């Protein structure tokens, strides 16, 4: 398991292999503007860099 911060945010993520394959699971813990935590999980065979790029594109609604 690898723990990292998502660039440009205070969000923390863990990167782990998924079911003993080349697929990776990125679990991101996002603090929204209301102080609630959202857990976003991305599973795929993208590169680590692309998974992180995809996670950093998520912006929680301020409503």
C-alpha positions in Angstrom: 0.0 0.0 0.0 1.1 3.5 -0.8 -0.2 6.6 1.1 0.0 9.9 -0.7 -1.4 13.4 -0.8 -3.3 14.5 -3.9 -1.4 17.4 -5.5 -3.0 20.8 -5.1 -5.3 19.7 -2.2 -5.4 18.5 1.4 -6.9 15.2 0.2 -5.2 11.9 1.2 -5.2 8.7 -0.9 -4.1 5.1 -0.6 -3.0 3.1 -3.7 -3.3 -0.7 -3.4 -3.3 -3.6 -5.8 -6.8 -4.9 -6.6 -7.5 -8.7 -6.4 -3.9 -9.7 -7.1 -3.8 -8.3 -10.6 -2.4 -5.4 -12.6 -5.4 -3.4 -11.6 -5.0 -0.7 -8.9 -7.4 0.8 -6.4 -7.0 4.4 -5.4 -9.1 5.4 -2.4 -9.3 9.1 -1.9 -10.6 10.8 1.3 -11.9 14.3 0.4 -12.9 17.0 2.8 -15.8 18.9 1.3 -16.5 22.6 2.0 -19.1 21.7 4.7 -16.5 19.7 6.6 -17.8 16.2 5.6 -15.5 13.5 4.3 -16.2 11.9 1.0 -14.5 8.6 0.1 -13.9 8.3 -3.6 -12.7 5.0 -4.9 -11.2 4.6 -8.4 -10.4 1.1 -9.7 -8.6 0.6 -13.0 -5.5 -0.5 -15.0 -4.4 3.1 -15.6 -1.0 4.2 -14.5 -0.5 5.6 -11.0 0.0 9.0 -12.5 -3.3 8.9 -14.4 -5.2 7.6 -11.4 -4.0 10.5 -9.4 -4.8 12.9 -12.2 -8.3 11.6 -12.3 -8.8 11.9 -8.6 -7.4 15.4 -8.5 -10.0 16.5 -11.1 -12.9 15.7 -8.6 -14.2 18.8 -7.0 -17.0 18.4 -4.4 -20.0 20.7 -4.7 -20.2 23.6 -2.3 -23.9 23.2 -1.9 
